[in-house]
Amino acid sequence: MKGFQLTLGQLSKSLDGRMQLFIGPVLILLILAMMVLPLPPFVLDMLFTFNIALALMVLLVSMFAEKPLDFAAFPAVLLFTTLLRLSLNVASTRVVLIEGHNGGDAAGKVIESFGQFLVGGNFAVGLVVFLILVIINFMVITKGAGRIAEVGARFMLDAMPGKQMAIDADLNAGLIGEEEAKRRRQEVAQEADFYGSMDGASKFVRGDAVAGLVIMVVNIIGGLMIGTMQHDLSFSQASHTYILLAIGDGLVAQIPALVISTAAGVTVSRVNTEQDVGAQMVSQLFVNPKVMILAACVIGLLGMVPGMPNFVFLLFTAGLGFMAWQLMKKQKLAAAAAAHVEKPPVAQFESPEATWADVQLVDTLGMEVGHRLISLVDDRQQGELLGRIKSVRKKFAQDVGFLPPVVHIRDNLELNPNTYVITLKGGEVGRAEIYPEKWLAINPGQITGEVQGIATTDPAFGLEAVWIDASEREHAQIYGYTVVDASTVVATHLNHLLQRFASELLGRQEVQQLVDKLAEENKALVEDVVPKCATLTVLQRILQNLLDEEVSIRDMRTIFDTLAEFEGQNVDAHELTAQVRLALGRAITQKWFGGAKELHVIGLDVRLENVLMQAMTSGGALEPGLAATLQRESANALQMQENMGEPPVLVVQHSLRPLIANFLRRQLRYLVVMSQAEIPDDRTMKITAMIGESK
């Protein structure tokens, strides 16, 4: 029995799919048949009633749509309804002219009712009402809808590049996956398709309004000629009969046209989806039971009006009500089935076994925020921090040469409300307290006044700063403070930490992606280097050594060209790093000195150089007193260099550079140690501070 029910369900679904497939062609054939074949008055009543009901449903669907793509089939529906009205006009014109002399109901009860009840049987009033409807439809609603479609098409096409770039940026930042990016691109393309087609689809309604006016004039003139010449009616009899029939015919077509025009002004979408037009119309018109209930109520009220074809209207009311009841029933069953599936068994009291799904890997980059900072990372509250973080990661990738990991943000109720913590591989590397509603006024060292607020320090560089209210922002800028908002403070802090810990962020996966990217342009070079000259592990160590001293690895081609020279030689990673630095010397110099021809640097006293060379020869260990003196004088020289506004660069002999850099940068993180061999020949050096100079 269960198998039989499943078979019936599958058969029902198959039949529904086939019916949707044939609805479009069948409608076209019926419309063409109405233009050619004579229709009896009762069939005309049915079709005119269907036309009114369809117009109401289109309007209600457009009103209930939450977003443009919810009613993607609207332009196709607009075309079908326009053709339906025109074909009904042709069929009713044929009946009016052939059978009009037999009385007011010769063309059906609907036309007679619209001609008698709505205008009181007065053809003069009917003409005025009809012309007013045509003017409203043609000059107001249709013209406005056409303008909306035209402007929408232009602005949508102008906005497409920006939307595509935003999707690519989110994809590159790791905020969305490939499937989500594909879906968003398809949605943007669908919106562009709609606005382009909607601009032309609005012409259907304008043409329909003109056609209705012309058809009424033709009905009146033709009816008068046929009534007086063929059926020997007096002019007054012919006028009363045929003009009322023409007015009723015009009103029964123009009122649905007015409703459709209103829907055209409300609806803003037409897209190319994976369904054909018939499937779109069925799946979107007959999917909301609220629409059918409201349409059934309106049709039912019209069916109760005296003189209306009550049976036809009530028939459609019952049909729409039954369909709405069936849809609501299906939705309740589906919701109950979903709830039953999601609900765990009541008798299940035992705790589930631990699985590998319970293992949470540590995020490479993470940020935890207190509850008062959640608004900064919440798009629904217009938080700007996510956008700033995306910009920081993009700028880092452009400057340093690889894409850093995604920053995973989560709230932490254990933190102070205004505190955030930045973690690297599970360990804390940065912490600060900020105030989202305030601005941070940073003292660059040359202020002319002071501002009142919460004293603090800039988390990125440790400068003195004050959290101030928005009203004090202009005063602080006048006094010489650098004023930034809370999101910028966090983003700057994150950028500083990314630069500082770049070597730890470069994992094996990032190195492999760099190798693959270079292979797209120079596959032969990559094959010569990896793994012949350096394995992926050695390459990772070389790149980490460069990043540890703030050397960009963007020029991967030069790095690989240098490594290719040592094919077959057993050279360790540190020596290879030194050779790569020589090849990148011009870029390193450019970073710290720009285009200056004379380089103002920190120098090393010759006697101190000799002592360090002897220490390196004897094993690389420094005597404690010498080490302390070297650190102290290096700090003094660095401070002197910074006071003069010069780059914190110490230039030493090439053989000494690794030893000095490894020793001094442990305490003086901002000190840059370069080799004399890394300075290009077209630059000259001037020593502005000396380490080890005798007093």
C-alpha positions as CSV (number, residue, x, y, z in Angstrom):
1,M,0.0,0.0,0.0
2,K,2.9,2.3,0.9
3,G,4.6,1.6,-2.4
4,F,1.3,2.3,-4.3
5,Q,1.0,5.7,-2.5
6,L,4.6,6.6,-3.5
7,T,3.9,5.6,-7.1
8,L,0.8,7.9,-7.1
9,G,2.8,10.7,-5.7
10,Q,5.6,10.3,-8.3
11,L,2.9,10.2,-11.0
12,S,1.3,13.3,-9.7
13,K,4.6,15.2,-9.7
14,S,5.3,14.0,-13.2
15,L,1.9,15.1,-14.5
16,D,2.4,18.5,-12.8
17,G,5.7,19.0,-14.5
18,R,4.3,18.0,-17.9
19,M,1.3,20.3,-17.5
20,Q,3.6,23.2,-16.7
21,L,5.6,22.4,-19.8
22,F,2.6,22.7,-22.1
23,I,0.8,25.7,-20.5
24,G,2.7,28.3,-22.5
25,P,2.1,26.8,-25.9
26,V,-1.5,26.0,-25.1
27,L,-2.2,29.6,-24.1
28,I,-0.7,30.9,-27.3
29,L,-2.9,28.4,-29.3
30,L,-6.0,29.5,-27.4
31,I,-5.3,33.1,-28.0
32,L,-4.7,32.6,-31.7
33,A,-7.9,30.5,-31.8
34,M,-10.0,33.3,-30.2
35,M,-8.8,35.7,-33.0
36,V,-9.9,33.3,-35.8
37,L,-12.8,31.2,-34.5
38,P,-16.2,32.6,-33.5
39,L,-17.0,32.3,-29.8
40,P,-20.4,32.0,-28.3
41,P,-21.5,34.6,-25.7
42,F,-21.2,32.3,-22.7
43,V,-17.5,31.4,-23.6
44,L,-16.9,35.2,-23.9
45,D,-18.3,35.6,-20.4
46,M,-16.0,33.0,-19.1
47,L,-12.9,34.5,-20.8
48,F,-13.7,38.0,-19.7
49,T,-14.2,36.9,-16.1
50,F,-10.9,34.9,-16.3
51,N,-9.2,38.1,-17.7
52,I,-10.4,40.1,-14.7
53,A,-9.4,37.5,-12.2
54,L,-5.9,37.1,-13.8
55,A,-5.4,40.9,-13.7
56,L,-6.2,41.0,-10.0
57,M,-3.9,38.1,-9.2
58,V,-1.0,39.8,-11.1
59,L,-1.5,42.9,-9.1
60,L,-1.7,41.1,-5.8
61,V,1.4,39.0,-6.6
62,S,3.4,42.1,-7.5
63,M,2.3,43.7,-4.2
64,F,3.2,40.7,-2.1
65,A,6.6,40.3,-3.7
66,E,9.3,41.1,-1.1
67,K,12.0,41.7,-3.7
68,P,12.1,42.1,-7.5
69,L,13.1,38.6,-8.4
70,D,10.1,37.1,-6.5
71,F,8.0,37.9,-9.6
72,A,10.4,37.2,-12.4
73,A,7.8,36.2,-14.9
74,F,6.0,39.6,-14.9
75,P,7.0,40.8,-18.4
76,A,6.0,37.4,-19.9
77,V,2.6,37.6,-18.0
78,L,2.3,41.2,-19.3
79,L,2.7,39.9,-22.9
80,F,0.2,37.1,-22.4
81,T,-2.4,39.3,-20.8
82,T,-2.1,41.9,-23.5
83,L,-2.5,39.3,-26.2
84,L,-5.5,37.9,-24.3
85,R,-7.2,41.2,-24.1
86,L,-6.6,42.0,-27.7
87,S,-7.9,38.6,-28.8
88,L,-11.0,39.0,-26.6
89,N,-11.5,42.4,-28.3
90,V,-11.3,40.8,-31.7
91,A,-13.7,38.0,-30.7
92,S,-16.2,40.4,-29.0
93,T,-16.1,42.8,-31.9
94,R,-17.0,39.9,-34.2
95,V,-20.0,39.0,-32.0
96,V,-21.1,42.6,-31.5
97,L,-21.1,43.4,-35.2
98,I,-22.8,40.1,-36.2
99,E,-25.3,39.6,-33.3
100,G,-25.6,43.2,-31.9
101,H,-29.0,43.8,-33.6
102,N,-30.6,41.0,-31.5
103,G,-30.2,43.0,-28.3
104,G,-27.9,44.0,-25.5
105,D,-27.0,40.5,-24.4
106,A,-26.1,39.3,-27.9
107,A,-22.3,39.6,-27.0
108,G,-22.7,38.0,-23.5
109,K,-23.8,39.0,-20.1
110,V,-20.4,40.6,-19.0
111,I,-20.4,43.1,-21.9
112,E,-24.0,43.9,-21.3
113,S,-23.5,44.4,-17.6
114,F,-20.5,46.7,-18.1
115,G,-22.5,48.7,-20.6
116,Q,-25.7,48.9,-18.6
117,F,-24.8,48.7,-14.9
118,L,-21.5,50.6,-14.8
119,V,-22.7,53.6,-16.9
120,G,-26.4,53.3,-16.4
121,G,-27.2,52.5,-19.9
122,N,-26.2,56.0,-21.1
123,F,-23.7,55.8,-23.9
124,A,-22.6,59.4,-23.4
125,V,-21.6,58.6,-19.9
126,G,-20.0,55.4,-21.1
127,L,-17.9,57.3,-23.6
128,V,-16.7,59.7,-21.0
129,V,-15.8,57.0,-18.5
130,F,-14.1,55.0,-21.2
131,L,-12.0,58.0,-22.3
132,I,-11.1,58.8,-18.8
133,L,-9.9,55.2,-18.2
134,V,-7.8,55.3,-21.4
135,I,-6.3,58.7,-20.4
136,I,-5.4,57.4,-16.9
137,N,-3.9,54.2,-18.3
138,F,-2.1,55.8,-21.2
139,M,-0.9,59.1,-19.9
140,V,-0.3,58.4,-16.2
141,I,0.3,54.8,-15.1
142,T,1.8,53.4,-18.3
143,K,3.9,56.4,-19.0
144,G,5.3,56.3,-15.4
145,A,5.9,52.6,-15.5
146,G,7.8,53.0,-18.8
147,R,9.9,55.8,-17.3
148,I,10.7,53.7,-14.3
149,A,11.8,50.8,-16.5
150,E,13.9,53.0,-18.7
151,V,15.7,54.6,-15.7
152,G,16.1,51.3,-13.9
153,A,17.7,49.8,-17.0
154,R,20.2,52.6,-17.2
155,F,21.2,52.6,-13.6
156,M,21.3,48.8,-13.4
157,L,23.8,48.6,-16.2
158,D,25.9,51.4,-14.7
159,A,25.9,49.6,-11.3
160,M,26.8,46.1,-12.8
161,P,30.7,46.6,-12.7
162,G,30.6,47.8,-9.1
163,K,28.4,44.8,-8.0
164,Q,30.7,42.4,-9.8
165,M,33.7,43.9,-8.1
166,A,32.0,43.7,-4.7
167,I,31.3,40.0,-5.3
168,D,34.9,39.4,-6.4
169,A,36.2,41.2,-3.3
170,D,34.1,39.1,-1.0
171,L,35.3,36.0,-2.8
172,N,38.9,37.0,-2.5
173,A,38.5,37.9,1.1
174,G,37.1,34.5,1.8
175,L,33.8,35.8,3.1
176,I,31.8,33.7,0.5
177,G,32.5,30.5,-1.3
178,E,32.6,29.9,-5.0
179,E,29.0,28.7,-5.2
180,E,27.7,31.7,-3.4
181,A,29.7,34.0,-5.7
182,K,28.3,32.2,-8.7
183,R,24.8,32.6,-7.4
184,R,25.3,36.4,-6.7
185,R,26.8,36.9,-10.2
186,Q,23.8,35.1,-11.7
187,E,21.4,37.2,-9.7
188,V,23.1,40.4,-10.9
189,A,23.0,39.2,-14.5
190,Q,19.3,38.3,-14.1
191,E,18.4,41.8,-12.8
192,A,20.3,43.4,-15.7
193,D,18.3,41.2,-18.1
194,F,15.0,42.2,-16.5
195,Y,15.6,45.9,-16.7
196,G,16.6,45.7,-20.3
197,S,13.5,43.7,-21.2
198,M,11.2,45.7,-18.9
199,D,11.9,48.9,-20.9
200,G,10.5,47.2,-24.0
201,A,7.7,45.3,-22.2
202,S,6.1,48.6,-21.0
203,K,5.4,49.4,-24.6
204,F,2.8,46.5,-24.6
205,V,0.6,48.4,-22.2
206,R,0.8,51.7,-24.1
207,G,0.0,49.9,-27.3
208,D,-2.9,48.1,-25.6
209,A,-4.4,51.4,-24.5
210,V,-4.2,52.9,-28.0
211,A,-5.6,49.7,-29.5
212,G,-8.5,49.7,-27.1
213,L,-9.4,53.3,-28.1
214,V,-9.2,52.4,-31.8
215,I,-11.2,49.2,-31.4
216,M,-14.0,51.1,-29.7
217,V,-14.2,53.7,-32.5
218,V,-14.2,50.9,-35.1
219,N,-17.0,49.1,-33.2
220,I,-19.1,52.3,-33.0
221,I,-18.7,53.2,-36.7
222,G,-19.0,49.6,-37.9
223,G,-22.0,49.0,-35.7
224,L,-23.8,52.1,-36.9
225,M,-23.2,51.2,-40.5
226,I,-24.2,47.5,-40.1
227,G,-27.3,48.4,-38.0
228,T,-28.6,51.0,-40.4
229,M,-27.6,49.5,-43.7
230,Q,-28.0,45.7,-43.2
231,H,-30.6,45.4,-40.4
232,D,-32.7,48.4,-41.3
233,L,-32.5,49.9,-37.8
234,S,-33.0,53.6,-37.2
235,F,-30.0,55.7,-36.4
236,S,-31.1,56.1,-32.8
237,Q,-31.8,52.4,-32.3
238,A,-28.4,51.5,-33.9
239,S,-26.7,54.1,-31.8
240,H,-28.2,53.0,-28.5
241,T,-27.5,49.3,-29.2
242,Y,-24.1,49.3,-30.8
243,I,-22.6,52.2,-28.8
244,L,-23.5,50.6,-25.5
245,L,-22.2,47.3,-26.7
246,A,-18.9,49.0,-27.8
247,I,-18.6,50.8,-24.5
248,G,-19.2,47.6,-22.5
249,D,-16.7,45.8,-24.6
250,G,-14.2,48.6,-24.1
251,L,-14.7,48.9,-20.4
252,V,-14.5,45.1,-19.8
253,A,-11.1,45.2,-21.5
254,Q,-9.8,48.6,-20.2
255,I,-10.4,47.8,-16.5
256,P,-8.1,44.8,-16.5
257,A,-5.6,46.7,-18.6
258,L,-5.6,49.5,-15.9
259,V,-5.0,46.9,-13.2
260,I,-2.1,45.3,-15.2
261,S,-0.7,48.8,-15.8
262,T,-0.7,49.4,-12.1
263,A,1.1,46.1,-11.6
264,A,3.7,47.1,-14.1
265,G,4.4,50.2,-12.1
266,V,4.9,48.2,-8.9
267,T,6.9,45.2,-10.3
268,V,10.5,45.9,-10.9
269,S,12.0,42.6,-12.1
270,R,12.2,40.4,-15.1
271,V,15.0,37.9,-15.3
272,N,16.0,34.8,-17.2
273,T,15.7,31.9,-14.9
274,E,16.1,28.1,-15.3
275,Q,12.3,27.7,-15.9
276,D,10.4,28.3,-19.1
277,V,7.8,31.0,-19.1
278,G,4.8,28.7,-18.5
279,A,6.6,27.1,-15.5
280,Q,7.4,30.6,-14.2
281,M,3.8,31.7,-14.4
282,V,2.4,28.6,-12.7
283,S,5.1,28.4,-10.0
284,Q,4.9,32.1,-9.1
285,L,1.2,33.0,-9.8
286,F,-0.3,30.0,-8.0
287,V,2.1,29.6,-5.1
288,N,0.7,32.1,-2.5
289,P,-2.7,31.1,-1.0
290,K,-3.2,34.6,0.4
291,V,-3.3,35.9,-3.2
292,M,-6.0,33.4,-4.2
293,I,-8.1,34.0,-1.2
294,L,-8.1,37.8,-1.8
295,A,-8.8,37.3,-5.5
296,A,-11.6,34.9,-4.7
297,C,-13.2,37.4,-2.3
298,V,-13.1,40.2,-4.9
299,I,-14.5,37.9,-7.6
300,G,-17.2,36.7,-5.2
301,L,-18.3,40.2,-4.4
302,L,-18.5,41.1,-8.1
303,G,-20.6,37.9,-8.6
304,M,-23.1,39.2,-6.1
305,V,-23.7,42.5,-8.0
306,P,-27.2,42.4,-9.6
307,G,-27.1,41.8,-13.3
308,M,-23.7,40.1,-13.2
309,P,-23.3,36.5,-14.4
310,N,-23.4,35.1,-10.8
311,F,-22.7,31.6,-11.8
312,V,-19.5,32.4,-13.6
313,F,-18.2,34.7,-10.9
314,L,-19.1,32.3,-8.1
315,L,-17.6,29.4,-10.1
316,F,-14.3,31.2,-10.2
317,T,-14.6,32.2,-6.5
318,A,-15.1,28.5,-5.6
319,G,-12.2,27.4,-7.8
320,L,-9.8,30.0,-6.3
321,G,-10.9,29.2,-2.8
322,F,-10.4,25.5,-3.3
323,M,-7.0,26.0,-4.8
324,A,-6.0,28.2,-1.9
325,W,-7.2,25.6,0.6
326,Q,-5.2,22.9,-1.1
327,L,-2.1,25.0,-1.1
328,M,-2.5,25.9,2.6
329,K,-3.0,22.2,3.3
330,K,0.2,21.2,1.5
331,Q,2.2,23.9,3.2
332,K,1.0,22.8,6.7
333,L,1.8,19.2,5.8
334,A,5.3,20.2,4.6
335,A,5.9,22.3,7.7
336,A,4.8,19.4,10.0
337,A,7.0,17.0,8.1
338,A,10.0,19.3,8.4
339,A,9.4,19.8,12.1
340,H,9.1,16.0,12.6
341,V,12.4,15.4,10.8
342,E,14.3,18.1,12.8
343,K,12.8,17.1,16.2
344,P,15.1,14.6,18.0
345,P,13.5,11.5,19.4
346,V,11.9,12.0,22.8
347,A,13.3,8.8,24.2
348,Q,16.9,9.7,23.4
349,F,18.4,10.5,26.8
350,E,22.0,9.3,26.2
351,S,24.6,11.8,25.3
352,P,25.9,11.3,21.7
353,E,29.4,9.9,21.1
354,A,32.1,12.3,20.4
355,T,33.1,12.5,16.7
356,W,35.7,14.3,14.6
357,A,33.1,16.9,14.0
358,D,33.5,18.0,17.6
359,V,37.2,18.9,16.9
360,Q,37.5,22.6,16.4
361,L,40.7,23.6,14.6
362,V,42.4,26.8,15.7
363,D,41.8,29.8,13.5
364,T,45.0,31.3,12.0
365,L,43.7,34.8,12.5
366,G,40.9,35.6,15.0
367,M,39.3,38.6,16.7
368,E,37.2,38.5,19.8
369,V,35.0,41.5,20.7
370,G,33.1,42.6,23.8
371,H,29.4,42.9,23.6
372,R,29.5,46.7,23.1
373,L,31.6,46.3,20.0
374,I,29.3,43.9,18.3
375,S,27.7,46.8,16.4
376,L,31.0,47.4,14.7
377,V,31.0,44.0,13.0
378,D,27.2,43.7,12.4
379,D,26.1,44.6,8.8
380,R,22.5,45.0,10.0
381,Q,23.7,47.9,12.3
382,Q,25.8,49.5,9.5
383,G,29.0,48.3,11.1
384,E,32.0,49.4,9.1
385,L,34.7,47.2,10.6
386,L,34.1,44.2,8.3
387,G,34.6,46.5,5.3
388,R,37.8,48.0,6.8
389,I,39.2,44.5,7.4
390,K,38.5,43.5,3.8
391,S,40.4,46.6,2.7
392,V,43.3,45.8,5.1
393,R,43.6,42.3,3.7
394,K,43.5,43.5,0.1
395,K,46.1,46.2,0.8
396,F,48.3,43.7,2.6
397,A,48.1,41.3,-0.4
398,Q,49.0,44.0,-2.8
399,D,52.0,45.3,-0.8
400,V,53.4,42.2,0.8
401,G,52.7,39.6,-1.9
402,F,50.3,37.0,-0.5
403,L,46.7,36.9,0.8
404,P,46.5,36.6,4.6
405,P,44.1,34.3,6.2
406,V,40.5,35.3,6.8
407,V,39.9,37.0,10.1
408,H,37.3,35.0,12.1
409,I,35.3,37.3,14.4
410,R,33.3,36.2,17.3
411,D,31.9,37.8,20.5
412,N,33.3,37.0,23.9
413,L,31.2,37.8,26.9
414,E,34.1,37.2,29.2
415,L,35.9,40.3,27.8
416,N,35.2,43.8,29.0
417,P,32.4,45.4,27.0
418,N,34.7,47.7,25.0
419,T,37.7,45.4,24.6
420,Y,38.8,43.5,21.6
421,V,41.5,40.8,21.3
422,I,43.4,39.8,18.1
423,T,44.7,36.2,18.1
424,L,47.3,34.5,16.0
425,K,47.0,30.7,15.9
426,G,45.1,30.8,19.2
427,G,47.5,33.1,21.0
428,E,46.8,36.7,21.8
429,V,49.0,39.2,19.9
430,G,47.0,42.4,20.4
431,R,44.4,43.8,22.8
432,A,42.9,47.3,23.2
433,E,39.9,49.1,24.6
434,I,37.8,51.3,22.2
435,Y,34.6,53.3,22.3
436,P,32.4,52.9,19.2
437,E,30.5,56.1,19.8
438,K,33.7,58.2,20.2
439,W,36.7,59.3,18.1
440,L,40.3,58.7,18.9
441,A,42.5,61.9,18.8
442,I,46.1,60.8,18.3
443,N,48.9,63.1,19.4
444,P,51.5,63.1,16.6
445,G,53.9,65.1,18.8
446,Q,53.2,68.6,17.5
447,I,49.8,69.7,18.9
448,T,48.9,73.3,19.8
449,G,46.2,72.6,22.4
450,E,44.6,69.8,24.4
451,V,41.2,68.2,24.2
452,Q,39.2,66.6,27.0
453,G,38.4,62.9,27.0
454,I,39.5,59.5,28.0
455,A,43.3,59.3,27.9
456,T,44.8,56.2,26.3
457,T,47.4,55.2,23.8
458,D,47.1,54.3,20.1
459,P,47.1,50.4,20.1
460,A,49.1,50.2,16.8
461,F,52.1,52.5,17.5
462,G,51.8,53.4,21.2
463,L,51.3,57.1,20.7
464,E,49.5,59.2,23.3
465,A,45.8,59.6,22.4
466,V,42.4,60.7,23.8
467,W,38.9,59.3,23.2
468,I,36.7,62.3,22.5
469,D,33.1,63.0,21.7
470,A,32.1,63.7,18.1
471,S,31.4,67.4,19.0
472,E,35.2,67.8,19.9
473,R,36.4,66.3,16.6
474,E,36.9,69.7,14.8
475,H,38.6,71.2,17.7
476,A,41.0,68.3,17.9
477,Q,41.9,68.6,14.2
478,I,42.5,72.3,14.6
479,Y,44.9,71.6,17.5
480,G,46.9,69.2,15.3
481,Y,45.5,65.8,16.5
482,T,45.0,63.0,14.0
483,V,41.3,62.0,14.5
484,V,40.0,58.6,13.5
485,D,36.9,56.5,14.3
486,A,36.8,53.3,16.2
487,S,36.7,51.0,13.2
488,T,39.8,52.7,11.7
489,V,41.6,52.2,15.0
490,V,40.9,48.5,15.0
491,A,41.8,48.2,11.3
492,T,45.1,50.0,11.7
493,H,46.0,47.8,14.7
494,L,45.2,44.7,12.7
495,N,47.2,46.0,9.7
496,H,50.2,46.7,12.0
497,L,50.0,43.1,13.4
498,L,49.7,41.6,10.0
499,Q,52.9,43.4,8.9
500,R,54.7,42.3,12.1
501,F,53.7,38.7,12.0
502,A,53.6,38.2,8.2
503,S,56.2,35.4,8.4
504,E,53.9,33.4,10.7
505,L,50.9,33.9,8.5
506,L,52.7,32.4,5.5
507,G,51.9,28.8,5.7
508,R,52.6,25.9,3.3
509,Q,49.3,26.4,1.6
510,E,50.0,30.0,0.8
511,V,53.4,29.1,-0.5
512,Q,51.9,26.5,-2.8
513,Q,49.4,29.1,-4.1
514,L,52.2,31.5,-4.9
515,V,54.1,28.8,-6.7
516,D,50.9,27.9,-8.7
517,K,50.3,31.5,-9.6
518,L,53.9,31.9,-10.9
519,A,53.5,28.7,-12.8
520,E,50.6,30.1,-14.7
521,E,53.0,32.6,-16.3
522,N,56.4,30.8,-16.2
523,K,55.9,27.1,-15.7
524,A,59.4,26.2,-16.9
525,L,61.0,28.4,-14.2
526,V,59.0,26.9,-11.5
527,E,59.9,23.4,-12.6
528,D,63.6,24.3,-12.6
529,V,63.5,25.6,-9.0
530,V,60.9,23.3,-7.2
531,P,62.1,20.9,-6.1
532,K,65.4,20.8,-7.9
533,C,67.0,23.8,-6.2
534,A,64.7,24.2,-3.2
535,T,62.0,22.1,-1.8
536,L,58.7,23.7,-0.8
537,T,59.7,23.6,2.8
538,V,63.0,25.4,2.1
539,L,61.2,27.9,-0.1
540,Q,58.8,28.6,2.7
541,R,61.7,29.2,5.1
542,I,63.3,31.6,2.6
543,L,60.1,33.6,2.2
544,Q,59.5,33.7,5.9
545,N,63.0,35.0,6.5
546,L,62.3,37.8,4.0
547,L,58.9,38.6,5.6
548,D,60.4,38.6,9.0
549,E,62.6,41.6,8.0
550,E,59.7,43.3,6.2
551,V,60.8,42.5,2.7
552,S,58.0,42.1,0.2
553,I,57.8,38.8,-1.7
554,R,55.8,40.2,-4.6
555,D,58.7,39.8,-7.0
556,M,58.5,36.0,-7.0
557,R,60.1,35.8,-10.5
558,T,63.3,37.4,-9.2
559,I,63.3,35.2,-6.2
560,F,63.0,32.1,-8.4
561,D,65.6,33.3,-10.9
562,T,68.0,33.7,-8.0
563,L,67.3,30.3,-6.5
564,A,67.7,28.7,-10.0
565,E,71.4,29.7,-10.0
566,F,72.1,27.3,-7.1
567,E,70.8,24.2,-8.8
568,G,72.7,21.1,-7.6
569,Q,74.5,23.0,-4.8
570,N,73.9,22.2,-1.1
571,V,73.1,25.7,0.2
572,D,71.2,26.3,3.4
573,A,68.1,28.5,3.6
574,H,69.9,31.4,5.4
575,E,72.5,31.7,2.6
576,L,69.8,31.5,0.0
577,T,67.9,34.2,1.8
578,A,71.0,36.5,1.7
579,Q,71.4,35.9,-2.1
580,V,67.8,36.7,-2.7
581,R,68.1,39.9,-0.7
582,L,70.9,40.9,-3.0
583,A,68.7,40.4,-6.0
584,L,65.9,42.3,-4.3
585,G,68.3,45.1,-3.2
586,R,66.8,47.8,-5.4
587,A,63.2,47.1,-4.2
588,I,64.4,47.1,-0.6
589,T,66.1,50.4,-1.0
590,Q,63.1,51.8,-2.8
591,K,60.8,50.9,0.1
592,W,62.8,52.7,2.7
593,F,64.3,55.7,0.8
594,G,62.0,56.2,-2.2
595,G,63.7,57.9,-5.1
596,A,66.3,59.7,-3.0
597,K,69.8,59.6,-4.5
598,E,71.6,60.2,-1.2
599,L,70.7,57.7,1.5
600,H,70.9,58.9,5.1
601,V,71.7,55.8,7.1
602,I,73.0,54.5,10.4
603,G,76.6,53.3,10.2
604,L,78.8,51.0,12.2
605,D,82.2,52.0,13.5
606,V,85.1,50.3,11.7
607,R,86.7,49.0,14.9
608,L,83.4,47.6,16.1
609,E,82.9,46.0,12.7
610,N,86.3,44.3,13.1
611,V,85.4,43.0,16.6
612,L,82.1,41.7,15.3
613,M,83.8,40.0,12.4
614,Q,86.2,38.2,14.8
615,A,83.3,37.1,17.0
616,M,81.5,35.7,14.0
617,T,84.6,33.9,12.9
618,S,84.9,32.3,16.3
619,G,81.4,31.0,16.4
620,G,79.1,33.9,16.4
621,A,78.9,34.4,20.2
622,L,79.2,38.0,21.6
623,E,80.8,38.9,24.9
624,P,78.0,40.1,27.3
625,G,79.6,43.5,27.8
626,L,80.0,44.0,24.1
627,A,76.4,42.8,23.4
628,A,75.0,45.3,26.0
629,T,77.0,48.2,24.5
630,L,75.9,47.3,21.0
631,Q,72.3,47.3,22.0
632,R,72.5,50.5,23.9
633,E,74.3,52.5,21.2
634,S,72.0,51.0,18.5
635,A,69.0,52.3,20.4
636,N,70.6,55.7,20.8
637,A,71.4,55.9,17.1
638,L,67.9,54.7,16.2
639,Q,66.4,57.4,18.3
640,M,68.7,60.1,16.8
641,Q,67.7,58.9,13.3
642,E,64.0,59.0,14.1
643,N,64.4,62.6,15.5
644,M,65.9,63.7,12.3
645,G,63.0,62.1,10.3
646,E,65.2,59.7,8.6
647,P,64.5,56.0,7.9
648,P,65.6,53.6,10.7
649,V,68.1,51.8,8.4
650,L,71.5,50.4,9.6
651,V,73.9,49.5,6.8
652,V,76.7,47.0,7.5
653,Q,79.0,44.7,5.6
654,H,77.3,41.9,3.8
655,S,78.8,39.1,5.8
656,L,77.8,40.8,9.1
657,R,74.2,41.6,8.1
658,P,72.6,38.2,9.3
659,L,74.4,38.3,12.7
660,I,73.6,42.0,13.4
661,A,70.0,41.7,12.2
662,N,69.3,38.6,14.2
663,F,70.8,40.1,17.4
664,L,69.5,43.7,17.3
665,R,66.0,43.2,15.9
666,R,65.1,41.1,19.0
667,Q,65.0,44.3,21.1
668,L,64.8,47.0,18.3
669,R,61.9,45.7,16.2
670,Y,61.7,48.8,14.0
671,L,65.4,48.7,13.1
672,V,66.1,47.7,9.5
673,V,69.5,46.1,8.8
674,M,70.7,46.3,5.2
675,S,73.9,45.1,3.5
676,Q,76.2,47.4,1.7
677,A,75.9,45.1,-1.3
678,E,72.1,45.6,-1.4
679,I,72.4,49.3,-2.1
680,P,72.3,50.0,-5.9
681,D,75.3,51.6,-7.5
682,D,73.4,54.7,-8.5
683,R,72.7,55.6,-4.9
684,T,75.2,57.2,-2.4
685,M,75.2,56.8,1.3
686,K,75.6,59.4,4.0
687,I,76.0,58.3,7.6
688,T,73.9,60.5,9.9
689,A,74.3,58.3,13.1
690,M,77.1,56.1,14.1
691,I,77.1,53.0,16.4
692,G,80.4,52.4,18.3
693,E,81.9,55.8,17.6
694,S,84.4,56.8,20.2
695,K,83.3,59.7,22.3
